[in-house]
Structures are given as structure tokens and as C-alpha cells.
């Protein structure tokens, strides 16, 4: 199956106003739902038992789409293509002993995910490849057979940089001298910094502050992503993070983005108002954590992410384990069209149980 995201991307990543975007997403998501229902037995079982089958779905409303809990990819092998068409398998991050998601990609899904990431990121970073500082150690991507979420994130963003420099040594210490030489050589150029949020904070910003490191100042942009749970425990919110990064490094532009290995390519970058923004190929819905009914804009709930990209696995409509709130759509103050939202953190354990219980009761 050809991903319907290809046609949507022709409009530009943020060019469609919310009403037109949803009108064009609806048939794309219907096609994907029918495809995965036909090709993936585990997905078909959920749709038929939990959602009453395809005949019960109002495909004109994205909120009516069947969805899978994202945790299901940790316990089931969910794929809609034969094994011999699987190009690679991505795995989510996890500590030792934890189950990880396994995402099977064929050539079509891999290509359209990469094309979408390029279109969306270039809107924010420009088309020219930039000198790049990776706030991680080189061993993460040294083993090319590895397709962890961390390695995939670094490799994905590396296509927007050139002559990448790893700011951390293998023991996670900051290579101050090497970094200073790299930034000195990049004077007069815009520099792309990339890293995962807590690692940027703990192994980069905090080290610079503690050791009073004076780095050469450059015209830089930091792109970062990852969970905020550890930073929230330290009372570091997004505004504090941005200000401390700027003060420590001189990097003026700090861009967060939201994404997950279960929907690689569907990335949600910050807009000018510091809200996360849904591009044309995807959408965000927020649901009540107990009833799973959609909630009005401004009401916190569980984030559901909808994407027109994946054809090799049923990851086009996923209920996450994150708490968020819809801010609005087509907002003044940003040139980006479409819906924007904030991530408020992970759902409390009790609310996660509530979501799971509701889903299980419906399946029984």
C-alpha cells in the first residue's frame, strides 16, 4: 500500500487550515484502517471486539477511529506486511528487563517517514545542512545493526547536519576542548545542536554551569526531545530549560519536539508560541482518562496521536500514556496552520490503570 501521507505532504507541512486538513485526513485514515484491518489479525481482533467492527466507525470523524494503546506494541507482534517485506525493526527505549516496542518497517513506510521528517524539520531549520553537535556519545550509533529509539533519533536528525561532532565521550563526560575547537571552526555559520532533553540538561547544561565553561558563541539552534519526568522532579519546566540553555551556551533558539518510535516521522515541533504543532500528515486528540471520550479544547486528558504514515504496521491511531491539552487551531501569532497542544507529563499510575481497565472491559 502507498502511504496516503505522500499526497498530503504536497500541500506543505503546515499549509492547510484545520477544517481542510481534517477533511483530507479523514479518507486517508479510513484507507489505512481498512488496510490494517485486512492485513493484521491482532488489529482486526481489537477493532471487531472493542470498537464493534468497521461498520460501527464513522470515518468522517477522526475521533471515531479505532485506536490501540501504545503499550500493545510491547506485548504483541503487530505488522501488516509479510516478514519478507520487513526492512528493519525499530525498538523503543527501555531499561534492562523492561519490554520494548518493536515496530516493523517496510520500504514504503521507512521512505515516507524519512520524507515527512525532512519536510517538517526543514520548515524549522532551513534546507541547508548545518554543522552539527550531537549531545551524546558516538557509541550510540556505532553499532549499525541497532535500531533503538535513541539511535534512530540521532540518525534521523543527522541528515540535517554535516561533519557531526559528539559532545560527549563514551563515559558520558563532556569533551570541552573538542567542543570548543569545533565551535571555533564553525564561527560565522549556524550550528545545529541535537540531544535528548534530560541528557542535554544533565551532561551539557549542568556541566557547563558547574565548571563555568566558556564556549565560543555561535548562531545556534538546539533541537531536543524526550520525556520531562526527571526534569519536572527537579522543578525544571520548559521556560526554565530554555533560559538555562541560552545562558549556558549562548544558543538563542531552543526547539522541543514530541514524537515516539511507534510513529516515527510524525513529529510535533514547537511553534513560535512554544506550543507543539501537528503537521498536515497527523493529528492530536485528547480523551478523558477513564471514559476515553474526547474532551473539549483546554481540558487535560490522554493524548491520542493519529498519523497517515504507517502502512507496514497498525500505528496510525494510538492512545499514548501522556497527559496533554489542546490549545487551539489556526492560532494568531504563528504562521503555522492546524492544531497545537501542550504535553503535561506522563499519566499518573492510577489513571493509567483506569485507561487500561476501560479498554479491557470493552474487549471482554
Steps between C-alpha positions, in 0.01 A plus 500: 500500500622851415489723807230771468743736672680547167205692352445701817863612511464670162303777670790588732536391864293782653317650201147367556255667737352265758166439330654417162775293660252278683289463187804369314623284788166317539513294176871435552438358845204298376719339235766416759245360746351271236847394385620405848166333583548276195871428546565489877300236694581647842382845393187353340421320827516829696289690248234230488483425872557844652364738238220290350664442163553732204127545448481681835764758408398846380798564276401864448603568862861439603379462860308188392809317375594180683825536695754276665665565836864574419604241760352228280813514283696370800295182528385419145668465163296747299577513129298530180761369257660156454827436681699503176400863438621627839800724439588566863352486849516802729497457877398750763725610784481300821705406803632150550215255551235728353302388200552722196283583203599331176398688186529322164577729205482413133660711227189714441445589865870566558521727194189703580604540865836638388339728239256638758772565757700687236204718395402586858853558632604710201212734573664577835869459417525601136615294203874546549685234699664652806809420708357268765575432865347178630459512877566128541792260469602337169437146622123545473506472122824308460317167477310545174292189562342680793173679439426631848283809532801699618718393208213550254444853632866593459526345153175666394612847607852450365370542146456871578862543606846439365835423662321394821691531826407291805524728802514210748764232538407135542503547880241784459750771599491826305787542251549868574819549299372314197170688509676836531717423195198389299300815582800721432531348153126559442514873570279693259278197433175387658555189712245226571509344848298184558443286806245339726361738757629355827842422353531856371416623848708259707811449284517831316328796664569400861864418425555834326343680796683301767843522339444854373592399147531790255416367153540698177164662426335400173169555325349175624171315514442217748248234402415268787243238588417245765315459824483782752430284805853523645519875440159559652625329815777762506244783454636575151221593262529585131550873557775439757665247268505748210645780710771285659601362159529851360695630798742205508564456130394818323266296278212736436248263338377199701247269331328213677320233302268215591517163333525128564651192341149362441436789259843594366476789257190651660686765698344796677737798519446807715352802324578865572262492797689205657210260441550170318347506152344218298614493135271425210563123505388451860261610770469502879187416698464518878275254687366462851733256684211290636220516243733548202252747353647804318520810720463867398801719422661623819409186698788271599484134406679211330671583172399301193724542194367437150736464204457435129853355466521134611393231256718210623355495852174627659651808667276757334277559805661458843397583855815613678583499870552877501279768646437806284265780408387646167579872484316578177538506122603758238611728782599864450864560583628209292505450125448126548153367420341213686462389860749562780524348846707470816631183662444514875693188596445129543167382632498405869508125556141498628376669184701261284324212674169674433575522128606138488199379697261686271662349192502148645137522613400604149688207351338246729 
